[in-house]
Amino acid sequence: RERRTKCLTRDDADSPILQGYFIVFNQPYYDWFGDEEIVLPGAIDSRTDTSDVRALVDHVSHLVLGRRNDTTQTLDWSIDDTGLFATISVNTGDTDAVSLYSRAQRGDVDQASFGFDEDEVAYEDLPDGHVRRKIAHISKLWEISVCTFPAYEQTFVEARSARGEAIRARRLAAEKSNLKRRLKNHA
């Protein structure tokens, strides 16, 4: 299964970075039939298999931007009350990655998605005849993707560069705060 989300883009300097919220909790995604789906807080936890996760472009398996497993750490993330916030180190030797980074800087691509398996889902009938799917637990996170067309409009990705760990940490905290503000205003 895959779900799409929205992202932002931005640039700073030295090493290029793509980052943003790839999963946003408690925000609705509407499918083609008008049914609603939300990912609940806590859906990704220590039971979730995140042993080998890739960052892709539009869910295309040969367009790998980054990866996180026991031996490769070009993708990193944290989970907070908003959702899953990921950072991808862009490979400057990969023309596809650099092209995507440039599109993200311009704002042409600023959204995200994720591929997953779920093992705990609750269904709720809505008054209008549609159904709400509440994903309570994701059993396997396969990938996150920077996407052209998202399902979840509330996610953001941005392009930037890293100048140093202290600057990166301060900016990341400020950016996460800004994204959270934007998400609240968007909802």
MARBA-3410 file (N, C-alpha, C, O; in Angstrom, 1 decimal):
187
0.8,-1.2,0.0,0.0,0.0,0.0,0.9,1.2,0.0,2.0,1.2,0.6 ~ 0.4,2.3,-0.6,1.1,3.5,-0.6,0.1,4.7,-0.4,-1.0,4.6,-0.8 ~ 0.6,5.7,0.3,-0.2,6.9,0.5,0.6,8.1,0.2,1.9,8.0,0.4 ~ 0.1,9.1,-0.4,0.8,10.3,-0.7,0.6,11.4,0.3,-0.5,11.5,0.9 ~ 1.5,12.3,0.4,1.5,13.4,1.3,2.1,14.7,0.6,2.8,14.5,-0.4
2.0,15.8,1.2,2.5,17.1,0.6,3.9,17.4,1.3,4.1,17.1,2.4 ~ 4.7,18.2,0.6,6.0,18.5,1.0,6.5,19.9,0.6,5.8,20.5,-0.3 ~ 7.5,20.5,1.2,8.1,21.8,0.9,9.5,21.7,0.3,10.1,20.6,0.3 ~ 10.0,22.8,-0.3,11.3,22.7,-0.8,12.1,24.0,-0.4,11.5,25.0,-0.2 ~ 13.4,23.9,-0.3,14.3,25.0,0.1,15.7,24.7,-0.1,16.1,23.5,-0.1
16.6,25.7,-0.2,18.0,25.5,-0.3,18.8,26.4,0.6,18.4,27.5,0.9 ~ 20.0,25.9,1.0,20.9,26.7,1.9,22.2,26.9,1.2,22.5,27.9,0.6 ~ 23.1,25.8,1.4,24.4,26.0,0.8,25.1,24.6,0.5,24.6,23.9,-0.4 ~ 26.1,24.3,1.2,27.0,23.1,1.0,26.4,21.8,0.5,26.1,21.7,-0.7 ~ 26.1,20.9,1.4,25.5,19.6,0.9,24.0,19.6,0.8,23.3,20.0,1.8
23.4,19.2,-0.3,22.0,19.3,-0.5,21.2,18.3,0.4,21.7,17.2,0.6 ~ 20.1,18.8,0.9,19.2,18.0,1.7,17.8,18.1,1.3,17.4,19.2,0.9 ~ 17.0,17.0,1.2,15.6,17.1,1.1,15.0,16.7,2.4,15.4,15.7,3.0 ~ 14.0,17.4,2.9,13.5,17.1,4.2,12.0,17.5,4.3,11.6,18.4,3.5 ~ 11.3,16.9,5.2,9.9,17.3,5.4,9.1,16.2,6.1,9.7,15.2,6.5
7.8,16.5,6.3,6.9,15.5,6.9,6.4,14.6,5.8,5.7,15.1,4.9 ~ 6.8,13.4,5.8,6.3,12.4,4.8,5.0,11.7,5.3,4.3,11.1,4.5 ~ 4.8,11.7,6.6,3.6,11.1,7.2,3.1,12.2,8.2,3.8,12.6,9.0 ~ 1.8,12.5,8.1,1.2,13.4,9.0,0.0,12.7,9.7,-0.9,12.2,9.1 ~ 0.1,12.7,11.0,-1.0,12.0,11.8,-2.3,12.8,11.8,-2.3,14.1,11.8
-3.4,12.1,12.0,-4.7,12.7,12.2,-5.1,13.6,11.1,-6.0,14.5,11.3 ~ -4.6,13.4,9.9,-5.0,14.3,8.7,-5.7,13.3,7.7,-5.2,12.3,7.4 ~ -6.8,13.8,7.1,-7.6,12.9,6.2,-6.9,12.8,4.8,-6.4,13.8,4.3 ~ -7.0,11.6,4.3,-6.7,11.4,2.9,-8.1,10.9,2.3,-8.7,10.0,2.9 ~ -8.5,11.4,1.2,-9.7,11.0,0.5,-9.4,10.2,-0.7,-8.7,10.7,-1.6
-10.0,9.0,-0.8,-9.7,8.2,-2.0,-10.7,8.6,-3.1,-11.5,9.5,-3.0 ~ -10.6,7.9,-4.3,-11.4,8.2,-5.4,-12.9,8.0,-5.2,-13.7,8.7,-5.8 ~ -13.2,7.2,-4.2,-14.6,7.0,-3.9,-15.2,7.9,-2.8,-16.4,7.7,-2.4 ~ -14.4,8.7,-2.3,-14.8,9.7,-1.2,-14.6,9.1,0.2,-15.0,9.8,1.2 ~ -14.1,7.9,0.3,-13.8,7.4,1.6,-12.6,8.1,2.2,-11.8,8.6,1.5
-12.5,8.0,3.5,-11.4,8.8,4.2,-10.5,7.8,4.9,-10.9,6.7,5.4 ~ -9.2,8.2,5.0,-8.2,7.4,5.7,-7.4,8.4,6.5,-7.0,9.4,6.1 ~ -7.1,7.9,7.7,-6.1,8.7,8.6,-5.1,7.7,9.2,-5.4,6.6,9.5 ~ -3.9,8.3,9.5,-2.9,7.5,10.2,-2.9,8.1,11.6,-2.7,9.3,11.8 ~ -3.1,7.2,12.6,-3.2,7.7,14.0,-1.8,7.9,14.6,-0.9,7.2,14.2
-1.7,8.8,15.5,-0.4,8.9,16.3,-0.1,7.5,16.9,-1.0,6.8,17.4 ~ 1.1,7.1,16.9,1.5,5.8,17.5,1.5,4.7,16.4,1.8,3.6,16.7 ~ 1.1,5.0,15.2,1.0,4.0,14.2,2.4,3.4,13.8,2.5,2.3,13.3 ~ 3.4,4.3,14.0,4.8,3.8,13.8,5.4,3.8,15.1,5.6,4.8,15.8 ~ 5.9,2.6,15.5,6.5,2.5,16.8,7.6,1.4,16.8,8.0,1.1,15.7
8.0,1.0,17.9,9.1,0.0,18.0,8.8,-1.3,17.3,9.7,-2.1,17.0 ~ 7.5,-1.6,17.2,7.0,-2.9,16.5,7.1,-2.8,15.0,7.1,-3.8,14.3 ~ 7.1,-1.5,14.5,7.1,-1.3,13.1,8.5,-1.7,12.5,9.5,-1.3,13.0 ~ 8.4,-2.5,11.4,9.7,-2.9,10.8,10.2,-1.8,9.9,9.6,-1.5,8.9 ~ 11.3,-1.2,10.4,11.9,-0.1,9.6,13.4,-0.5,9.4,14.3,0.4,9.3
13.6,-1.8,9.2,15.0,-2.3,9.1,15.6,-1.9,7.8,16.9,-1.9,7.7 ~ 14.9,-1.6,6.8,15.4,-1.3,5.5,14.4,-0.4,4.7,13.5,-0.9,4.0 ~ 14.6,0.9,4.8,13.6,1.8,4.2,14.4,2.7,3.2,15.5,3.1,3.4 ~ 13.7,2.8,2.1,14.3,3.6,1.0,13.5,4.9,0.8,12.3,5.0,1.0 ~ 14.2,5.9,0.3,13.6,7.2,-0.1,13.6,7.2,-1.6,14.7,7.0,-2.2
12.5,7.3,-2.2,12.3,7.2,-3.7,11.8,8.5,-4.3,11.4,9.4,-3.6 ~ 11.7,8.5,-5.6,11.0,9.5,-6.4,9.8,8.9,-6.9,9.8,7.9,-7.7 ~ 8.6,9.4,-6.5,7.3,8.9,-7.0,7.1,7.4,-6.9,6.5,6.8,-7.8 ~ 7.6,6.8,-5.9,7.5,5.4,-5.7,8.2,4.5,-6.7,7.9,3.3,-6.8 ~ 9.1,5.1,-7.5,9.8,4.3,-8.6,11.0,3.7,-8.0,11.9,4.4,-7.5
11.1,2.4,-8.0,12.1,1.7,-7.2,13.5,1.9,-7.8,14.5,1.7,-7.0 ~ 13.7,2.3,-9.0,15.1,2.5,-9.5,15.5,4.0,-9.3,16.7,4.3,-9.6 ~ 14.7,4.8,-8.8,15.0,6.2,-8.5,15.2,6.4,-7.0,14.4,7.0,-6.3 ~ 16.3,5.8,-6.5,16.5,5.8,-5.0,17.3,7.1,-4.6,18.3,7.4,-5.2 ~ 16.7,7.8,-3.7,17.3,9.1,-3.2,18.2,8.8,-2.0,19.2,9.5,-1.7
17.8,7.9,-1.1,18.5,7.6,0.1,18.0,6.3,0.7,17.0,5.7,0.2 ~ 18.7,5.8,1.7,18.3,4.5,2.3,18.8,4.5,3.8,19.8,5.1,4.2 ~ 18.0,3.8,4.6,18.3,3.6,6.0,18.2,2.1,6.3,17.1,1.5,6.3 ~ 19.4,1.5,6.6,19.4,0.2,7.1,20.7,0.0,8.0,21.2,1.0,8.4 ~ 21.1,-1.2,8.3,22.3,-1.4,9.1,23.6,-0.8,8.6,24.5,-0.5,9.4
23.7,-0.7,7.3,24.9,-0.3,6.7,24.9,1.1,6.0,25.9,1.7,5.7 ~ 23.7,1.5,5.6,23.5,2.8,4.9,22.7,3.8,5.7,21.6,3.4,6.1 ~ 23.1,5.0,5.8,22.4,6.0,6.6,22.2,7.3,5.8,22.6,8.4,6.4 ~ 21.8,7.2,4.6,21.6,8.5,3.8,20.2,9.0,3.9,19.8,9.9,3.3 ~ 19.4,8.3,4.8,18.0,8.7,5.1,17.9,8.6,6.6,18.3,7.7,7.2
17.3,9.7,7.2,17.1,9.7,8.6,15.7,10.2,8.9,15.2,11.0,8.1 ~ 15.1,9.9,10.0,13.8,10.4,10.4,13.6,10.4,11.9,14.3,9.8,12.6 ~ 12.6,11.2,12.3,12.2,11.2,13.7,10.7,11.3,13.6,10.1,11.7,12.6 ~ 10.1,10.8,14.7,8.6,10.9,14.8,8.3,11.7,16.0,8.8,11.6,17.1 ~ 7.3,12.7,15.7,6.9,13.6,16.8,5.4,13.6,16.8,4.7,12.7,16.1
4.7,14.5,17.5,3.3,14.5,17.5,2.6,14.9,16.2,1.4,14.7,16.0 ~ 3.4,15.5,15.3,2.9,15.8,13.9,2.9,14.6,13.0,2.0,14.4,12.3 ~ 4.0,13.9,13.0,4.2,12.7,12.1,5.6,12.3,12.0,6.4,12.5,12.9 ~ 5.9,11.8,10.8,7.3,11.3,10.5,8.0,12.4,9.7,7.6,12.7,8.6 ~ 9.0,12.9,10.3,9.8,14.0,9.6,11.1,13.3,9.2,11.9,12.8,10.0
11.4,13.4,7.9,12.6,12.7,7.3,13.5,13.7,6.7,13.2,14.8,6.2 ~ 14.8,13.3,6.7,15.9,14.1,6.0,16.6,13.1,5.1,17.1,12.0,5.5 ~ 16.8,13.5,3.8,17.5,12.7,2.8,18.7,13.5,2.4,18.6,14.6,2.0 ~ 19.9,12.9,2.5,21.1,13.5,2.0,21.2,13.2,0.5,21.2,12.0,0.0 ~ 21.2,14.3,-0.3,21.1,14.1,-1.8,22.5,13.8,-2.3,23.5,14.4,-1.9
22.6,12.7,-3.1,23.8,12.3,-3.8,24.1,13.2,-5.0,23.4,13.2,-6.0 ~ 25.1,14.1,-4.8,25.4,15.0,-5.9,26.0,14.4,-7.1,26.1,15.0,-8.2 ~ 26.4,13.1,-7.0,26.8,12.4,-8.2,25.7,11.7,-9.0,26.0,11.0,-10.0 ~ 24.5,11.8,-8.5,23.3,11.1,-9.1,22.5,12.2,-9.8,21.9,13.1,-9.1 ~ 22.5,12.2,-11.1,21.8,13.3,-11.9,20.3,13.3,-11.6,19.7,14.4,-11.6
19.7,12.1,-11.4,18.3,12.1,-11.1,18.0,12.8,-9.8,17.1,13.6,-9.7 ~ 18.8,12.5,-8.8,18.7,13.1,-7.4,18.9,14.6,-7.5,18.1,15.4,-6.9 ~ 19.9,15.1,-8.2,20.2,16.5,-8.3,19.1,17.2,-9.1,18.7,18.3,-8.7 ~ 18.6,16.6,-10.1,17.4,17.2,-10.9,16.2,17.3,-10.0,15.5,18.3,-10.0 ~ 15.9,16.3,-9.2,14.8,16.4,-8.3,15.0,17.5,-7.2,14.1,18.3,-7.0
16.2,17.6,-6.7,16.6,18.6,-5.8,16.3,20.0,-6.4,15.8,20.9,-5.7 ~ 16.7,20.2,-7.6,16.5,21.5,-8.3,15.0,21.7,-8.5,14.6,22.9,-8.3 ~ 14.2,20.7,-8.8,12.8,20.9,-8.9,12.2,21.3,-7.6,11.2,22.1,-7.5 ~ 12.7,20.7,-6.5,12.2,21.0,-5.2,12.6,22.4,-4.8,11.8,23.1,-4.2 ~ 13.8,22.8,-5.1,14.2,24.2,-4.8,13.3,25.2,-5.5,12.9,26.2,-4.9
12.9,24.9,-6.7,12.0,25.9,-7.4,10.5,25.8,-6.9,9.7,26.7,-7.2 ~ 10.2,24.7,-6.2,8.8,24.6,-5.7,8.0,23.7,-6.7,6.8,23.6,-6.5 ~ 8.6,23.2,-7.7,7.8,22.4,-8.7,7.4,21.1,-8.1,6.3,20.6,-8.4 ~ 8.2,20.5,-7.2,7.8,19.3,-6.5,8.0,19.6,-5.0,9.1,20.0,-4.5 ~ 6.9,19.5,-4.2,7.0,19.8,-2.8,6.1,18.9,-1.9,5.7,19.3,-0.8
5.9,17.7,-2.4,5.0,16.9,-1.7,5.6,15.5,-1.5,6.7,15.2,-2.1 ~ 5.0,14.6,-0.7,5.6,13.3,-0.4,4.5,12.3,-0.2,3.3,12.5,-0.2 ~ 5.0,11.0,-0.1,4.1,9.9,0.0,4.9,8.8,0.8,6.1,9.0,1.1 ~ 4.3,7.7,1.1,4.9,6.6,1.7,4.3,5.3,1.4,3.1,5.2,1.1 ~ 5.1,4.2,1.4,4.6,2.9,1.1,4.7,2.1,2.3,5.7,2.1,3.0
3.7,1.3,2.7,3.6,0.6,4.0,2.7,-0.6,3.9,1.9,-0.8,3.0 ~ 2.8,-1.4,4.9,1.9,-2.5,5.2,1.3,-2.1,6.6,2.0,-1.6,7.5 ~ 0.0,-2.4,6.8,-0.7,-2.1,8.0,-1.1,-3.4,8.7,-1.4,-4.4,8.0 ~ -1.2,-3.4,10.0,-1.8,-4.6,10.7,-2.9,-4.3,11.7,-3.4,-5.2,12.3 ~ -3.1,-3.0,11.9,-4.2,-2.7,12.8,-5.0,-1.5,12.2,-4.5,-0.4,12.1
-6.2,-1.8,11.8,-7.1,-0.8,11.1,-8.5,-0.9,11.7,-9.0,-2.0,11.9 ~ -9.1,0.3,12.0,-10.4,0.3,12.4,-11.3,1.0,11.4,-10.8,1.9,10.7 ~ -12.5,0.6,11.2,-13.4,1.2,10.2,-14.5,1.9,10.9,-15.1,1.3,11.9 ~ -14.9,3.0,10.4,-16.0,3.8,11.0,-16.9,4.2,9.8,-16.5,4.8,8.8 ~ -18.2,3.9,9.9,-19.2,4.4,9.0,-19.5,5.8,9.2,-19.8,6.2,10.3
-19.4,6.6,8.2,-19.7,8.1,8.3,-21.2,8.3,7.9,-21.8,7.6,7.1 ~ -21.8,9.4,8.4,-23.2,9.7,8.1,-23.5,9.9,6.6,-24.6,9.6,6.2 ~ -22.5,10.2,5.8,-22.8,10.4,4.4,-22.7,9.1,3.6,-22.7,9.2,2.4 ~ -22.5,8.0,4.3,-22.4,6.7,3.6,-21.0,6.3,3.3,-20.8,5.2,2.8 ~ -20.0,7.1,3.5,-18.6,6.8,3.2,-18.0,6.1,4.5,-18.7,6.0,5.5
-16.8,5.6,4.3,-16.1,4.9,5.4,-14.8,5.6,5.8,-14.1,6.2,4.9 ~ -14.5,5.7,7.1,-13.3,6.2,7.5,-12.4,5.0,8.0,-12.8,4.3,8.9 ~ -11.2,4.9,7.4,-10.2,3.9,7.8,-9.2,4.6,8.8,-8.6,5.6,8.4 ~ -9.1,4.1,9.9,-8.1,4.6,10.9,-7.0,3.6,11.1,-7.2,2.5,11.6 ~ -5.8,4.0,10.5,-4.7,3.1,10.6,-4.0,3.3,12.0,-3.4,4.3,12.3
-4.2,2.3,12.8,-3.7,2.3,14.2,-2.2,1.8,14.3,-1.5,2.2,15.2 ~ -1.8,0.9,13.3,-0.4,0.5,13.3,0.0,0.1,12.0,-0.6,-0.6,11.2 ~ 1.2,0.6,11.6,1.9,0.2,10.4,2.9,-0.9,10.8,3.8,-0.7,11.6 ~ 2.8,-2.0,10.1,3.7,-3.2,10.4,5.0,-3.1,9.7,6.0,-3.5,10.3 ~ 5.0,-2.5,8.5,6.3,-2.4,7.7,6.2,-1.1,7.0,5.3,-0.8,6.2
7.3,-0.3,7.2,7.5,0.9,6.4,8.5,0.6,5.3,9.7,0.3,5.6 ~ 8.0,0.5,4.0,8.9,0.1,2.9,9.7,1.3,2.4,10.9,1.2,2.1 ~ 9.0,2.4,2.2,9.6,3.6,1.5,8.9,4.8,1.8,7.7,4.8,2.2 ~ 9.6,5.9,1.6,9.0,7.2,1.6,9.4,7.8,0.2,10.5,7.5,-0.3 ~ 8.5,8.6,-0.3,8.8,9.2,-1.7,8.5,10.7,-1.7,7.6,11.2,-1.1
9.4,11.4,-2.4,9.1,12.7,-2.8,8.2,12.6,-4.1,8.6,11.9,-5.0 ~ 7.1,13.2,-4.1,6.1,13.0,-5.1,5.5,14.2,-5.8,5.5,15.3,-5.2 ~ 5.1,14.0,-7.0,4.5,15.1,-7.8,3.0,15.3,-7.4,2.6,16.4,-7.2 ~ 2.3,14.2,-7.2,0.9,14.2,-6.8,0.7,13.5,-5.5,0.8,12.2,-5.4 ~ 0.4,14.2,-4.4,0.2,13.5,-3.1,-1.3,13.1,-2.9,-2.2,13.6,-3.5
-1.5,12.2,-1.9,-2.8,12.0,-1.4,-3.0,12.9,-0.2,-4.0,13.5,-0.1 ~ -2.1,12.8,0.7,-2.2,13.6,1.9,-1.6,15.0,1.6,-0.4,15.2,1.5 ~ -2.5,16.0,1.5,-2.0,17.4,1.2,-1.3,18.1,2.3,-0.7,19.1,2.0 ~ -1.3,17.5,3.5,-0.8,18.2,4.7,0.7,18.0,4.9,1.3,18.6,5.8 ~ 1.4,17.2,4.0,2.8,17.0,4.2,3.6,17.9,3.4,3.1,18.5,2.4
4.9,18.1,3.8,5.8,19.0,3.1,7.2,18.5,3.0,7.6,17.7,3.8 ~ 7.8,18.8,1.9,9.2,18.5,1.7,9.9,19.8,1.2,9.4,20.6,0.5 ~ 11.2,19.9,1.7,11.9,21.1,1.2,13.3,20.7,0.9,13.9,19.7,1.4 ~ 14.0,21.5,0.0,15.4,21.2,-0.4,16.2,22.3,0.3,15.8,23.4,0.4 ~ 17.3,21.8,0.9,18.2,22.8,1.5,19.6,22.2,1.5,19.8,21.1,1.1
20.6,22.9,2.0,22.0,22.5,2.2,22.4,22.6,3.6,21.8,23.4,4.4 ~ 23.3,21.8,4.0,23.8,21.7,5.4,25.1,22.5,5.5,26.0,22.3,4.7 ~ 25.3,23.4,6.5,26.5,24.1,6.7,27.3,23.6,7.9,28.4,24.0,8.1 ~ 26.6,22.9,8.7,27.3,22.4,10.0,26.2,21.9,10.9,25.0,22.2,10.8 ~ 26.6,21.0,11.8,25.7,20.3,12.7,24.9,21.3,13.6,23.7,21.1,13.7
25.5,22.3,14.2,24.8,23.2,15.0,23.8,24.0,14.3,22.7,24.2,14.7 ~ 24.2,24.5,13.1,23.2,25.3,12.3,22.1,24.4,11.8,21.0,24.8,11.9 ~ 22.5,23.2,11.4,21.4,22.2,11.0,20.4,21.9,12.1,19.2,21.9,11.8 ~ 20.9,21.7,13.3,20.0,21.4,14.4,19.1,22.5,14.7,17.9,22.3,14.9 ~ 19.6,23.8,14.7,18.8,24.9,15.0,17.7,25.1,13.9,16.6,25.4,14.1
18.2,25.0,12.6,17.3,25.2,11.5,16.2,24.1,11.5,15.0,24.4,11.2 ~ 16.6,22.9,11.7,15.6,21.8,11.7,14.5,22.0,12.7,13.4,21.8,12.4 ~ 14.9,22.4,13.9,13.9,22.7,15.0,13.0,23.9,14.5,11.8,23.8,14.7 ~ 13.6,24.9,13.9,12.8,26.1,13.4,11.9,25.6,12.3,10.7,26.0,12.2 ~ 12.4,24.8,11.4,11.6,24.4,10.2,10.5,23.5,10.6,9.4,23.6,10.1
10.7,22.6,11.6,9.7,21.7,12.1,8.6,22.5,12.7,7.4,22.3,12.5 ~ 9.0,23.5,13.5,8.0,24.4,14.1,7.2,25.2,13.1,5.9,25.3,13.2 ~ 7.8,25.7,12.0,7.1,26.4,11.0,6.2,25.4,10.2,5.1,25.8,9.9 ~ 6.6,24.2,9.9,5.8,23.3,9.2,4.6,22.9,10.0,3.5,22.8,9.5 ~ 4.8,22.7,11.3,3.6,22.4,12.2,2.6,23.6,12.2,1.4,23.3,12.1
3.1,24.8,12.2,2.2,26.0,12.1,1.4,26.0,10.8,0.2,26.2,10.8 ~ 2.1,25.7,9.7,1.5,25.6,8.4,0.5,24.5,8.3,-0.6,24.7,7.7 ~ 0.8,23.4,8.9,-0.2,22.3,8.9,-1.4,22.7,9.7,-2.5,22.3,9.2 ~ -1.3,23.3,10.8,-2.5,23.7,11.6,-3.3,24.7,10.8,-4.5,24.7,10.9 ~ -2.7,25.6,10.1,-3.4,26.6,9.3,-4.0,26.0,8.1,-5.0,26.5,7.6
-3.5,24.9,7.6,-4.0,24.2,6.4,-5.2,23.4,6.7,-6.0,23.2,5.8 ~ -5.2,22.8,7.9,-6.3,21.9,8.3,-7.7,22.5,8.3,-8.6,21.8,8.6
END
